[in-house]
């Protein structure tokens, strides 16, 4: 894990491991919000008591 960045042999792009990891975490967080909806606090919706 000592290699932090590398250059693509095909296109010459320089890629940073830490930035890539941050992008992956941000994408995963967005997927979690999409799966759960905008309310991700874990609290029930305000009108859920009326449905009981």
Buried (B, 14 or more C-beta within 10 A) or exposed (E): EEEEEEEEEEEEEEEEEEEEEEEEEEEEEEEEEEEEEEEEEEEEEEEEEEEE
